[in-house]
């Protein structure tokens, strides 16, 4: 017997979809994937999710999401989907050699921030190194930070951070920006933003005792044999996000960046019975609360789809 709903992914979108599908009596199966809990698992303090006035640790919040979904009948398996066949129903979804079948499928595989690729980034991830200014900018009030990148995301993050930070340095590998003209002008005209051209972050230094925090970075010139250390309180990596959508290449439509396409005001993909929600479809907001909202939409869309079939 196929499951009524198979949910691929387990961040705020996947677990919210599971909660709503569970409460509708659909007994959803959640395949939690390689990063159960999604990007919030590497977020320390979450202060902007409604209902947590004192803030909450990202992993703790995801545990609560999971607990609530399970309470209403969701089954969560810590397995990673390796292959899908969405060409016929029931949809076929494999985790290694195990086949799971679903009358409907909800894709909530999220997106992953692109990182610089240095070890110290992991050491200080959530402790001074972030990939989300709207999530973490508040923690750097009155401090000096670096934004790494030269596209629209980097300019947006830099401009946003000037609301909180005393100074924002934009470190860019080249001497020209990829960002759109309007975003460039906004950043270049902001008195709190200073550009460090032709440079890359080679290392991030800091303290681990008594509290983990960033204290400086080592910058490397990209056009000269030169490196230098710069004191700094935080590093925001803004070199883009990668939607986790490669599993669905050819089966579903995606935009030029790989974000899955859904119908307006809906989570419907081009395949009837397959719905997509959360950051794998969202190139604009990428917040836990918007992901959760679209997970709710996906569950309702799946429930209505099954109902229309007389399920």
Secondary structure as the mmCIF struct_conf table of DSSP 4:
data_model
#
loop_
_struct_conf.conf_type_id
_struct_conf.id
_struct_conf.beg_label_comp_id
_struct_conf.beg_label_asym_id
_struct_conf.beg_label_seq_id
_struct_conf.end_label_comp_id
_struct_conf.end_label_asym_id
_struct_conf.end_label_seq_id
STRN STRN1 UNK A 3 UNK A 8
BEND BEND1 UNK A 11 UNK A 11
HELX_RH_AL_P HELX_RH_AL_P1 UNK A 12 UNK A 23
TURN_TY1_P TURN_TY1_P1 UNK A 24 UNK A 25
STRN STRN2 UNK A 29 UNK A 31
TURN_TY1_P TURN_TY1_P2 UNK A 34 UNK A 37
HELX_RH_3T_P HELX_RH_3T_P1 UNK A 38 UNK A 42
BEND BEND2 UNK A 44 UNK A 44
STRN STRN3 UNK A 45 UNK A 46
BEND BEND3 UNK A 48 UNK A 49
TURN_TY1_P TURN_TY1_P3 UNK A 50 UNK A 51
TURN_TY1_P TURN_TY1_P4 UNK A 53 UNK A 54
STRN STRN4 UNK A 56 UNK A 57
HELX_RH_AL_P HELX_RH_AL_P2 UNK A 58 UNK A 71
TURN_TY1_P TURN_TY1_P5 UNK A 72 UNK A 73
STRN STRN5 UNK A 75 UNK A 77
STRN STRN6 UNK A 83 UNK A 85
BEND BEND4 UNK A 87 UNK A 90
STRN STRN7 UNK A 91 UNK A 95
TURN_TY1_P TURN_TY1_P6 UNK A 96 UNK A 97
STRN STRN8 UNK A 98 UNK A 107
STRN STRN9 UNK A 111 UNK A 113
HELX_RH_AL_P HELX_RH_AL_P3 UNK A 119 UNK A 123
TURN_TY1_P TURN_TY1_P7 UNK A 124 UNK A 124
STRN STRN10 UNK A 125 UNK A 125
TURN_TY1_P TURN_TY1_P8 UNK A 126 UNK A 128
STRN STRN11 UNK A 129 UNK A 130
BEND BEND5 UNK A 131 UNK A 131
HELX_RH_AL_P HELX_RH_AL_P4 UNK A 133 UNK A 136
HELX_RH_3T_P HELX_RH_3T_P2 UNK A 137 UNK A 140
TURN_TY1_P TURN_TY1_P9 UNK A 141 UNK A 142
STRN STRN12 UNK A 144 UNK A 148
BEND BEND6 UNK A 151 UNK A 151
HELX_RH_AL_P HELX_RH_AL_P5 UNK A 152 UNK A 161
TURN_TY1_P TURN_TY1_P10 UNK A 162 UNK A 164
BEND BEND7 UNK A 166 UNK A 166
STRN STRN13 UNK A 167 UNK A 171
BEND BEND8 UNK A 173 UNK A 176
BEND BEND9 UNK A 179 UNK A 179
HELX_RH_AL_P HELX_RH_AL_P6 UNK A 181 UNK A 188
TURN_TY1_P TURN_TY1_P11 UNK A 189 UNK A 189
TURN_TY1_P TURN_TY1_P12 UNK A 191 UNK A 192
STRN STRN14 UNK A 193 UNK A 196
BEND BEND10 UNK A 198 UNK A 198
STRN STRN15 UNK A 199 UNK A 207
BEND BEND11 UNK A 209 UNK A 211
STRN STRN16 UNK A 213 UNK A 221
BEND BEND12 UNK A 222 UNK A 225
STRN STRN17 UNK A 227 UNK A 231
BEND BEND13 UNK A 233 UNK A 233
STRN STRN18 UNK A 234 UNK A 237
BEND BEND14 UNK A 239 UNK A 239
STRN STRN19 UNK A 241 UNK A 243
BEND BEND15 UNK A 244 UNK A 244
HELX_RH_3T_P HELX_RH_3T_P3 UNK A 246 UNK A 248
STRN STRN20 UNK A 249 UNK A 249
TURN_TY1_P TURN_TY1_P13 UNK A 250 UNK A 251
STRN STRN21 UNK A 252 UNK A 252
STRN STRN22 UNK A 254 UNK A 254
TURN_TY1_P TURN_TY1_P14 UNK A 256 UNK A 257
BEND BEND16 UNK A 258 UNK A 258
HELX_LH_PP_P HELX_LH_PP_P1 UNK A 259 UNK A 259
STRN STRN23 UNK A 260 UNK A 260
HELX_LH_PP_P HELX_LH_PP_P2 UNK A 261 UNK A 261
TURN_TY1_P TURN_TY1_P15 UNK A 264 UNK A 265
BEND BEND17 UNK A 266 UNK A 266
STRN STRN24 UNK A 268 UNK A 268
BEND BEND18 UNK A 270 UNK A 271
TURN_TY1_P TURN_TY1_P16 UNK A 272 UNK A 273
STRN STRN25 UNK A 274 UNK A 276
HELX_RH_3T_P HELX_RH_3T_P4 UNK A 278 UNK A 280
TURN_TY1_P TURN_TY1_P17 UNK A 281 UNK A 281
BEND BEND19 UNK A 283 UNK A 284
HELX_RH_AL_P HELX_RH_AL_P7 UNK A 288 UNK A 308
TURN_TY1_P TURN_TY1_P18 UNK A 309 UNK A 310
#
